[in-house]
């Protein structure tokens, strides 16, 4: 793989108007927002469908999360395809595949085990087309515009998820779960058609990728495993991935205990939904403020304080506060999620040019997997120390993560990212690194 030879970016602050003026980003942004709405609708409706068929809370929970964990395996085994196939084919195919899955669940009455298997199998391909889309965004936006593009995606993603959850409840009540699944299929189909019609036909070499075919299943798997190994062996990339994975996974684990916490504290019915809405609201506000008001270097300097902000408020749950204080603590924690904006440019700069698609797919799939594992682990802890204690423990772990990031990312200066080249001589891996110009 050849490393990115892009110089360090300056301190120019882009605007959302500049970002939305880019046609490719605007298309990918709008279709992704619709797809996230469809995801939330499909996932919750499928969970309701399984529960109505079996009466099992466990199987309903499995149905909710069955599409998360397989994504990591898909990224490891198929991730190289994001850099080896044309992006229009991959992104259109991804939306068409999820459309077909939603239609199959809506129209065919399969055994629960079979329907779970279908969802898990399809999710293996998710990192491939997500990686291709993320790579195309990175190639379409330059400098601080890329960071604001990620900010816009975060804001739209949180809003679309909330809208999808609300739409799911309304659709199930009005149409029933199977017809509601058909509604999600229509949304996916619209995304597939929009990408197919409006996105130019680009070959990998035209946007910085590696021209060539998949080379067969065996070749794709070998290339994917080798590429993932190369990415994770690099200390800078590995650290930046962990820094983006761990706080989010721990806070997601705490979020998974909110319903149980509200029940233990005997809050009035419906208040758990208010508490769960505080985190995404905080995320929206934090991304908007940090993305729009701060310059690039200021965002990078605030990475550690914002990670700490994501964790420290959760420690207050050790005192088992009431509804008002709990809402404020969760809102503050959500604000800290904006720390990720300060890591976007360093992460992109650290990636090899011909492995960006796989890296973005691995980043997303690893995050999704850990967000699925986090609630399970903290749920087990809560059985021993209570939900308030478990949420506080998660907050403490996030604060410790901030301390770990501080050891290699001093908050007083921008994150140093070396430009490294990797080669091979006589079978021995060689590395050459130099610090970018400040």
N, C-alpha and C positions, 0 to 999 in steps of 0.2 A: 504494500500500500504506500502511496505517496502522500506525505503530509501536506496540510494546507499551508500555502506560502503567503498567506494574507498578512499584511502588517497589522500591528496593533491599531485599534480604532482610537480616534481622538475623543474629545469630550463634547462633541456636537450633540445636542439634544434634538431628536426628531419629533415630529408631531403625528397624531393619529391621522390627520388629513393626508400627510405624505404617504403614510402606510397604505391607506385605503385607495390612494390614487393608482397603485400598482394593480393592473387588471388580473394577473394570475393569483395574487394573494387575495384579492377581493372575491374571486370565484371560489378558491379553496376555503376561505374563511366562511363564506355564506353557506356553502354546502356542508361544511363540517358542523356548523351550528345546527342546521336542520337534522343532520345525522345524529348528533348528541341528543336532541329532542327525541328522535326515533329510538335511540338506544335506551333512554330512560323509560320510555313507553313500553318497549318490548320486554325489557328485563323485569320490570315490576308486574306487567301483565302476565308474563310467563310464570312468575312466582305465584300469582293469584290462581292461574289455571292449574298448576300442580297442586296447590293447597285444596282447591275445590274438588279435584279428582281423588285426592288421597286422604285429606284431613290431617296430614302430617306436617307439623311445623318444621321438623328437621328437613324433610324433602323440599319444602317451600324455600327454606334458607339455602339449601344446596342449589336449587334452581336459580336463586338470585345471584349467587356467586360463581356458578359453573363456568362462566365465560372468562373469568379473570386469570386463574392459575395456568391454564394451558397456553396462554399468550407467551409466557416465558420460554416454554419449550418450542413454540413456533418461531420465536425470535432466534433461538440458538440453532434451530435446524434449517430454517428457511430464510433467515434475515438477509442473506446476501442477495436475494432476488430483488430487493428494493434498490440496489445499485446496478443491476444487470439487465433489467427489463424496462421498456418505456413507461414513464409514469402514468400516462393517460390509460394505458391498458390495465395497469395494476390498480389504480384508484377506481376506475369504472368497474372493473371486475370485483373489487372488494365490496362496493355498494350493491352491485347486482347479487353477489353471493349472500349478503345479509338480507336482502330483499327476498330471495328464494327461501332462505331459512325461516323468516317470519311467515311467509305464505304456507310453507310446509307445516309449521306448527299450528297455523290457523285452520287449515283445510283437512289435514290428515289426523285421525285419532290414533296416535301411536301409544304404546306402553310408555310409562314415565321414564324407565331406564333408557329406552330408545331415543326419546326426545331430549333427554339430558345429554346423551352421547352425540347427537347431531349438533347441539349448541357448542359442546366442548370441541368437537372436530372442526367446526367452522372457525372457532376462535383462534385456532392455530395459525390461520392466515392473516389475522388482524394486524400483527406487527409489520407485515410486509407492505400492505398498502398504506398504513399509517406512516411507516418509515419513508416511503416514496413521497407522500404528501409533505411531510416535515422537511425532507431534503429539498423539495422544490421551493418551499417557502424560504429556506435558508439561501437558496441560489437567487431568488427573486428580490430579496430585500437586503440592503447593505447597511453595515454599521449599526447605529442606534435604531434604525428603522426595523431591523430584525428583532431587537428586544421588544420594541413596542408592538410588533406583530404578535409575538408570543403573549404579551400582556393582553392584547385584544382577544386572542384566542382563549386565554384564561377567563376573561370577563364574560365573553359570550358563552363559553362552556358552562360556567356556573349558572348563568341565567337560563341557558337552554335546558340544563339538567332540572332546575326547579320547575320550569314550564312543562317539561316532559313528565315529571312526577304528577303535577296537577292534571295534565291532559290524560295521563293514564288512569287516574281515579275517575275522572269524568267519563272517559270512553268506556271503561269497564262497567260503570253504573248504567250508562245509557245503551250500550251495545252488547255487553257481555265480553268475556276475555278473548274469545276466538276472533270476533269481529274487530276488537281493539288491536289485536295482533295484525290483522289485515291493514288497519290504518297505518301502523308503523311500516309495513311493507310498501305502502304507497309513498311514504316519505323517502324511504331508501331508493325507490325507483326514480323519484324526481331528482335525487342527488346524482344517481348514475347517469341519467340522461343529460343533466346539466354539464357534468364533466366530459362526457362523450362528445357533446356538441360544441362546447365553448373552449375547452382546453386544447391548445395546439398539439399536434402529434410530434412529440419530441423523442429522439433517441437518447439513450443514456449519455453518449458523448457530447450531446448538445447542451447538457446542463451539468457537466462536470462529472458524470458517472463513468462507468466502465462499459464500453460497448461490448455486445456479445449476448448470446443466448444463455438460458439457464444451464445448459449443458447436461440436462437429465437430472433425475432426482438425486442420484448418488453424487454427481458433481456439485449440485446446489447444496446438499447437506454438508459435504466436505468443506466447501468454500465458506459456508455459514459458520461451522464450528471453528474453522481456522480464523475467520475474521473476528468472531466473538472472543476467541482466546487472545488474539493480538490486541484488541481493544482493552480487555480486562487486565492484561499484563502491564499495560502502561499505567504508571502510578498516578499521573495527572488525571487521565480520563477516569480511572477507577475511583479516585477520591471525589471527583466532581459528580459522578453518578451516585455514589453513596450519599453525598451531601444533599442531592435532590431526592433520593429515595427515603432515607431514614426518618427525617422529621415528618414528612407527609404520612408515612406508614404508621408512625406512632400516634399522630393526631387522629388519623382515620380509625385506629383501634379505640381511642377514647370516644370518638363519635359513635362507634358501634355500641357503646354502653349507655348512651343517653336515654334510650327508651327504658332500660332496666333501672337506671338511676331515678328517673321521674316516677316510676312505679314504686320503688322502695321508699321514696320520700313522700309518696301519696299526693303528688301534684294533681290538680284538676285535670280531667280528661281533655286531651288535645294540647296540653302545654308541652308535651314532648316534641310535637311538631314545631312549635315556636323555638324551642331550644335547638333543634336540629337545623333550623333555618338561620340561626345566628352565625354559624361558621361560614357558610357560603356568602352571606351578606358581608361579613368582615373581609372575606377574600376579594369580593368585588371592589369594596372601598379601598383596600390596601393596594391592589393592583392598579387601580385608577390613580391614586395619589402618588405612589412610587414611580409608576411608569410615566405619568404625564408631567409631574412637577420636578423630579430630580434628574440631574445630569448622569451620564453613564458611570463616571468614577464615584459619584456619591452613592449610587445604587450598590456598586461593588464594595464600598467601605461599610455599607449598612447590612451586609449579608449576615454577619454574626449577631448583631443586635436584633435583627428581625427574626432569626431562628430562635433566639432566646425569648422573644416576645411570643412566638408560637407555642412555647412550652411553659413558661413561668406562670401564666394565668391559670393553667390547668392544675397546678399544685394546690390552688385554693380550694379545689373540690375535696381535699382531705378534711376540711371543716364541714362538709356536707351543707353548702349554702342553699338558700331558697331559690325561687324562680328568678327573681330580679337580679340577684348577684350572679347566679349561674349564667344567665343570659349575657351579662356584661363580660364575664370571664371568657365565654365562648366567642363573643364578638371580638375581643382583644386578641385571642388566639388566632382567629381568622385573618386579622390584619397582618400577622407575622408571615403568612404564606407568601407575601410579596418578596421574600428573600430570594426566591428562585430567579427573579428578574436580574439580580446581580451576578448570577452564574451562567446566564445564557451565552453571552459573548465569549467568556473564557472557555466554556465547554465547546462551542463551535470552533474556536481557534485551535483547540487541542486535537480535533479530529483529523484523521487522514482524509484527503480529498475524495478518494474512491471508496470510502467506507462510511460516509455520512448517513446514508439511508439505513444501513444496518445499525449504526450507533443510535440513531433516533428511535428505531424500532425497539432496540434493546432497552433504551432508557424508559420508553413508555410501558413496555411489557413488564419490566422489572418493578416499576412503580405500581402498576395494577396488581401484580402478584402479591407484593408486600402489603398493599392495602387490603387484599383479601385475607392474608394470613394474620395481620395485626389484630383485627377484632376477635379472631379465634383465640389467639394467645392471651390477650387481655381479658377475654371472657373467662378463661381458665383461672387467671390470677384473681379475678373478681369473686370467684367462688370461695376463695380463701380469705380475702381481706375486704370484701365489699366493693361495690361499684365506685364509690367516691374515692376510696384508697387506690383502686386500679387506675382511675383517670389521673389522679395525682401522680402516680408512679410513671405513667406515660409522659406527663409534663416534665417530670424530673429527668427522664431519659432524653427528651428533646433538649433540655438545657445542657445536659452532658454532651450531646452531639454538637451543640454550639461551641462548647469548650474545645472539643476535638477539632472542629473546623478552624478555630482561632489559632491552633498550633501550626497550621500551614497556610492560613489566610489571615494575616494581620489586618485588623479593621482600619488601621491608620493609612493603608496604602492599597491601591488596586491589586487584584489577585494576579500574581505572577504566573504566566502560562508559558512554558518553554515550547519552542518550535523544535520538534524532534523528527529526525529521519531514521528509519529502520531499514537495514539492509542485511545481506547475508554474504559472508565470505568464508569459503571452505566449510560450509555447514554450520558456521557459528554466527549467531545473531549479533549485529553491530548496531549501536545507537550513537547518534550525534545530536546534541542538544545545544541550543543557545537561547538566551533570554531575549524576548522581543523588545524592540525599542519602546521606551516609555513616552 
